[in-house]
Amino acid sequence: MTGGTPLQTAAMAVGGVFLLVGGGAIYAVLWIYGLIIDFDSGANFVALNTPDNWLHFVLAVGMIGLGLALGGRARAERRGPAETRP
């Protein structure tokens, strides 16, 4: 995966929603993992700590929330103006 691929995907409305929700899900998994492991154990291969857990939680909630909030707009843009008229 190159650096341009996420940027190209985010340029499309549906791709942007996918990146926000998918990235938020990854941060949610990191947050849960950080809650479960002991910071001093060998399982802490990501080098997590309490501030990291809070950061992952805030990023997960924010990214998933934005993705879901903007998801309706992305579907409306994909349908086009003819299909959105009553």
TIVO-2410 file (N, C-alpha, C; in nm, 3 decimals):
# residues 86
REC num residu      c1      c2      c3 atome chaine
REC   1      M   0.086  -0.118   0.000     N      A
REC   1      M   0.000   0.000   0.000    CA      A
REC   1      M   0.090   0.123   0.000     C      A
REC   2      T   0.064   0.210  -0.093     N      A
REC   2      T   0.143   0.332  -0.100    CA      A
REC   2      T   0.074   0.443  -0.023     C      A
REC   3      G   0.144   0.552  -0.001     N      A
REC   3      G   0.086   0.666   0.071    CA      A
REC   3      G  -0.025   0.732  -0.008     C      A
REC   4      G  -0.024   0.720  -0.140     N      A
REC   4      G  -0.126   0.783  -0.221    CA      A
REC   4      G  -0.258   0.710  -0.219     C      A
REC   5      T  -0.257   0.582  -0.193     N      A
REC   5      T  -0.380   0.503  -0.198    CA      A
REC   5      T  -0.484   0.550  -0.096     C      A
REC   6      P  -0.452   0.571   0.031     N      A
REC   6      P  -0.554   0.623   0.123    CA      A
REC   6      P  -0.602   0.761   0.083     C      A
REC   7      L  -0.512   0.844   0.029     N      A
REC   7      L  -0.554   0.978  -0.014    CA      A
REC   7      L  -0.649   0.970  -0.133     C      A
REC   8      Q  -0.622   0.879  -0.224     N      A
REC   8      Q  -0.711   0.862  -0.339    CA      A
REC   8      Q  -0.845   0.807  -0.294     C      A
REC   9      T  -0.845   0.715  -0.200     N      A
REC   9      T  -0.970   0.659  -0.149    CA      A
REC   9      T  -1.049   0.764  -0.074     C      A
REC  10      A  -0.982   0.846   0.004     N      A
REC  10      A  -1.050   0.949   0.082    CA      A
REC  10      A  -1.109   1.058  -0.007     C      A
REC  11      A  -1.059   1.072  -0.130     N      A
REC  11      A  -1.111   1.174  -0.220    CA      A
REC  11      A  -1.255   1.142  -0.262     C      A
REC  12      M  -1.293   1.016  -0.258     N      A
REC  12      M  -1.431   0.978  -0.287    CA      A
REC  12      M  -1.507   0.978  -0.156     C      A
REC  13      A  -1.632   1.020  -0.159     N      A
REC  13      A  -1.710   1.030  -0.036    CA      A
REC  13      A  -1.725   0.896   0.035     C      A
REC  14      V  -1.756   0.792  -0.040     N      A
REC  14      V  -1.775   0.659   0.021    CA      A
REC  14      V  -1.641   0.607   0.075     C      A
REC  15      G  -1.533   0.633   0.003     N      A
REC  15      G  -1.402   0.590   0.049    CA      A
REC  15      G  -1.361   0.661   0.176     C      A
REC  16      G  -1.396   0.789   0.187     N      A
REC  16      G  -1.365   0.863   0.309    CA      A
REC  16      G  -1.438   0.808   0.429     C      A
REC  17      V  -1.563   0.772   0.410     N      A
REC  17      V  -1.641   0.711   0.518    CA      A
REC  17      V  -1.579   0.579   0.559     C      A
REC  18      F  -1.539   0.499   0.460     N      A
REC  18      F  -1.475   0.370   0.489    CA      A
REC  18      F  -1.346   0.388   0.568     C      A
REC  19      L  -1.264   0.487   0.528     N      A
REC  19      L  -1.139   0.511   0.600    CA      A
REC  19      L  -1.165   0.558   0.743     C      A
REC  20      L  -1.264   0.644   0.762     N      A
REC  20      L  -1.293   0.692   0.898    CA      A
REC  20      L  -1.342   0.579   0.988     C      A
REC  21      V  -1.438   0.501   0.941     N      A
REC  21      V  -1.494   0.393   1.023    CA      A
REC  21      V  -1.390   0.283   1.042     C      A
REC  22      G  -1.318   0.247   0.936     N      A
REC  22      G  -1.216   0.142   0.947    CA      A
REC  22      G  -1.101   0.183   1.039     C      A
REC  23      G  -1.053   0.306   1.024     N      A
REC  23      G  -0.947   0.356   1.111    CA      A
REC  23      G  -0.993   0.366   1.255     C      A
REC  24      G  -1.118   0.409   1.275     N      A
REC  24      G  -1.174   0.416   1.409    CA      A
REC  24      G  -1.185   0.278   1.473     C      A
REC  25      A  -1.218   0.179   1.392     N      A
REC  25      A  -1.227   0.042   1.444    CA      A
REC  25      A  -1.090  -0.009   1.488     C      A
REC  26      I  -0.987   0.026   1.412     N      A
REC  26      I  -0.850  -0.014   1.451    CA      A
REC  26      I  -0.811   0.053   1.583     C      A
REC  27      Y  -0.844   0.180   1.597     N      A
REC  27      Y  -0.814   0.248   1.724    CA      A
REC  27      Y  -0.895   0.188   1.839     C      A
REC  28      A  -1.017   0.145   1.812     N      A
REC  28      A  -1.098   0.081   1.917    CA      A
REC  28      A  -1.034  -0.050   1.961     C      A
REC  29      V  -0.981  -0.127   1.866     N      A
REC  29      V  -0.913  -0.252   1.901    CA      A
REC  29      V  -0.789  -0.223   1.984     C      A
REC  30      L  -0.712  -0.120   1.946     N      A
REC  30      L  -0.594  -0.083   2.025    CA      A
REC  30      L  -0.633  -0.038   2.166     C      A
REC  31      W  -0.744   0.034   2.178     N      A
REC  31      W  -0.791   0.079   2.309    CA      A
REC  31      W  -0.827  -0.041   2.396     C      A
REC  32      I  -0.904  -0.135   2.340     N      A
REC  32      I  -0.944  -0.254   2.417    CA      A
REC  32      I  -0.821  -0.337   2.454     C      A
REC  33      Y  -0.729  -0.353   2.360     N      A
REC  33      Y  -0.606  -0.427   2.388    CA      A
REC  33      Y  -0.528  -0.360   2.502     C      A
REC  34      G  -0.522  -0.228   2.500     N      A
REC  34      G  -0.452  -0.155   2.606    CA      A
REC  34      G  -0.518  -0.169   2.742     C      A
REC  35      L  -0.650  -0.187   2.742     N      A
REC  35      L  -0.720  -0.208   2.870    CA      A
REC  35      L  -0.695  -0.346   2.927     C      A
REC  36      I  -0.674  -0.444   2.840     N      A
REC  36      I  -0.664  -0.584   2.883    CA      A
REC  36      I  -0.525  -0.619   2.932     C      A
REC  37      I  -0.422  -0.571   2.863     N      A
REC  37      I  -0.286  -0.617   2.895    CA      A
REC  37      I  -0.227  -0.543   3.015     C      A
REC  38      D  -0.125  -0.604   3.073     N      A
REC  38      D  -0.047  -0.539   3.179    CA      A
REC  38      D   0.065  -0.463   3.109     C      A
REC  39      F   0.082  -0.336   3.144     N      A
REC  39      F   0.180  -0.251   3.075    CA      A
REC  39      F   0.323  -0.301   3.090     C      A
REC  40      D   0.351  -0.375   3.195     N      A
REC  40      D   0.488  -0.422   3.221    CA      A
REC  40      D   0.513  -0.562   3.167     C      A
REC  41      S   0.414  -0.622   3.100     N      A
REC  41      S   0.431  -0.759   3.052    CA      A
REC  41      S   0.488  -0.758   2.910     C      A
REC  42      G   0.526  -0.877   2.866     N      A
REC  42      G   0.576  -0.893   2.730    CA      A
REC  42      G   0.469  -0.876   2.624     C      A
REC  43      A   0.342  -0.882   2.665     N      A
REC  43      A   0.233  -0.865   2.570    CA      A
REC  43      A   0.217  -0.719   2.526     C      A
REC  44      N   0.286  -0.629   2.592     N      A
REC  44      N   0.279  -0.487   2.558    CA      A
REC  44      N   0.381  -0.455   2.449     C      A
REC  45      F   0.368  -0.522   2.335     N      A
REC  45      F   0.464  -0.502   2.225    CA      A
REC  45      F   0.437  -0.373   2.148     C      A
REC  46      V   0.321  -0.308   2.172     N      A
REC  46      V   0.288  -0.183   2.105    CA      A
REC  46      V   0.336  -0.064   2.189     C      A
REC  47      A   0.387  -0.088   2.306     N      A
REC  47      A   0.432   0.015   2.400    CA      A
REC  47      A   0.318   0.108   2.438     C      A
REC  48      L   0.210   0.051   2.490     N      A
REC  48      L   0.093   0.127   2.532    CA      A
REC  48      L   0.107   0.174   2.676     C      A
REC  49      N   0.037   0.282   2.707     N      A
REC  49      N   0.027   0.332   2.844    CA      A
REC  49      N  -0.108   0.399   2.861     C      A
REC  50      T  -0.136   0.453   2.977     N      A
REC  50      T  -0.268   0.511   3.004    CA      A
REC  50      T  -0.301   0.628   2.911     C      A
REC  51      P  -0.210   0.723   2.888     N      A
REC  51      P  -0.245   0.830   2.792    CA      A
REC  51      P  -0.272   0.777   2.652     C      A
REC  52      D  -0.199   0.673   2.611     N      A
REC  52      D  -0.226   0.612   2.480    CA      A
REC  52      D  -0.367   0.554   2.476     C      A
REC  53      N  -0.408   0.490   2.584     N      A
REC  53      N  -0.543   0.433   2.588    CA      A
REC  53      N  -0.649   0.542   2.571     C      A
REC  54      W  -0.633   0.654   2.641     N      A
REC  54      W  -0.729   0.763   2.626    CA      A
REC  54      W  -0.727   0.820   2.485     C      A
REC  55      L  -0.608   0.834   2.426     N      A
REC  55      L  -0.598   0.883   2.290    CA      A
REC  55      L  -0.668   0.789   2.192     C      A
REC  56      H  -0.645   0.659   2.206     N      A
REC  56      H  -0.710   0.562   2.117    CA      A
REC  56      H  -0.861   0.565   2.134     C      A
REC  57      F  -0.908   0.581   2.257     N      A
REC  57      F  -1.053   0.589   2.280    CA      A
REC  57      F  -1.113   0.711   2.211     C      A
REC  58      V  -1.052   0.828   2.231     N      A
REC  58      V  -1.104   0.951   2.171    CA      A
REC  58      V  -1.100   0.944   2.019     C      A
REC  59      L  -0.990   0.894   1.964     N      A
REC  59      L  -0.981   0.881   1.818    CA      A
REC  59      L  -1.084   0.783   1.764     C      A
REC  60      A  -1.104   0.671   1.832     N      A
REC  60      A  -1.202   0.572   1.786    CA      A
REC  60      A  -1.342   0.631   1.785     C      A
REC  61      V  -1.381   0.695   1.894     N      A
REC  61      V  -1.516   0.754   1.901    CA      A
REC  61      V  -1.532   0.864   1.796     C      A
REC  62      G  -1.431   0.950   1.784     N      A
REC  62      G  -1.439   1.060   1.689    CA      A
REC  62      G  -1.444   1.013   1.544     C      A
REC  63      M  -1.357   0.920   1.508     N      A
REC  63      M  -1.352   0.874   1.370    CA      A
REC  63      M  -1.476   0.794   1.332     C      A
REC  64      I  -1.520   0.704   1.419     N      A
REC  64      I  -1.640   0.625   1.388    CA      A
REC  64      I  -1.761   0.717   1.385     C      A
REC  65      G  -1.770   0.811   1.479     N      A
REC  65      G  -1.882   0.905   1.479    CA      A
REC  65      G  -1.887   0.988   1.353     C      A
REC  66      L  -1.772   1.042   1.310     N      A
REC  66      L  -1.769   1.120   1.186    CA      A
REC  66      L  -1.804   1.034   1.066     C      A
REC  67      G  -1.751   0.913   1.062     N      A
REC  67      G  -1.781   0.824   0.950    CA      A
REC  67      G  -1.928   0.792   0.940     C      A
REC  68      L  -1.992   0.766   1.052     N      A
REC  68      L  -2.135   0.735   1.050    CA      A
REC  68      L  -2.218   0.859   1.020     C      A
REC  69      A  -2.176   0.974   1.073     N      A
REC  69      A  -2.250   1.098   1.048    CA      A
REC  69      A  -2.242   1.139   0.902     C      A
REC  70      L  -2.125   1.118   0.841     N      A
REC  70      L  -2.107   1.157   0.702    CA      A
REC  70      L  -2.150   1.047   0.605     C      A
REC  71      G  -2.181   0.930   0.656     N      A
REC  71      G  -2.221   0.819   0.570    CA      A
REC  71      G  -2.349   0.846   0.492     C      A
REC  72      G  -2.445   0.912   0.553     N      A
REC  72      G  -2.570   0.946   0.484    CA      A
REC  72      G  -2.546   1.044   0.371     C      A
REC  73      R  -2.458   1.139   0.394     N      A
REC  73      R  -2.425   1.237   0.289    CA      A
REC  73      R  -2.356   1.167   0.172     C      A
REC  74      A  -2.269   1.071   0.202     N      A
REC  74      A  -2.198   1.000   0.096    CA      A
REC  74      A  -2.296   0.920   0.010     C      A
REC  75      R  -2.395   0.857   0.072     N      A
REC  75      R  -2.494   0.782  -0.005    CA      A
REC  75      R  -2.577   0.876  -0.091     C      A
REC  76      A  -2.611   0.993  -0.040     N      A
REC  76      A  -2.690   1.090  -0.117    CA      A
REC  76      A  -2.610   1.141  -0.236     C      A
REC  77      E  -2.480   1.164  -0.218     N      A
REC  77      E  -2.397   1.210  -0.329    CA      A
REC  77      E  -2.384   1.103  -0.435     C      A
REC  78      R  -2.378   0.977  -0.394     N      A
REC  78      R  -2.364   0.868  -0.489    CA      A
REC  78      R  -2.490   0.852  -0.572     C      A
REC  79      R  -2.608   0.875  -0.512     N      A
REC  79      R  -2.734   0.863  -0.585    CA      A
REC  79      R  -2.750   0.972  -0.689     C      A
REC  80      G  -2.702   1.090  -0.659     N      A
REC  80      G  -2.715   1.202  -0.753    CA      A
REC  80      G  -2.841   1.280  -0.729     C      A
REC  81      P  -2.854   1.397  -0.792     N      A
REC  81      P  -2.968   1.486  -0.766    CA      A
REC  81      P  -3.102   1.432  -0.816     C      A
REC  82      A  -3.102   1.351  -0.920     N      A
REC  82      A  -3.230   1.302  -0.975    CA      A
REC  82      A  -3.298   1.205  -0.879     C      A
REC  83      E  -3.222   1.126  -0.808     N      A
REC  83      E  -3.280   1.027  -0.719    CA      A
REC  83      E  -3.313   1.083  -0.582     C      A
REC  84      T  -3.264   1.200  -0.548     N      A
REC  84      T  -3.291   1.257  -0.415    CA      A
REC  84      T  -3.414   1.346  -0.415     C      A
REC  85      R  -3.472   1.373  -0.533     N      A
REC  85      R  -3.593   1.456  -0.537    CA      A
REC  85      R  -3.712   1.377  -0.486     C      A
REC  86      P  -3.806   1.445  -0.418     N      A
REC  86      P  -3.924   1.373  -0.368    CA      A
REC  86      P  -4.020   1.335  -0.478     C      A
***
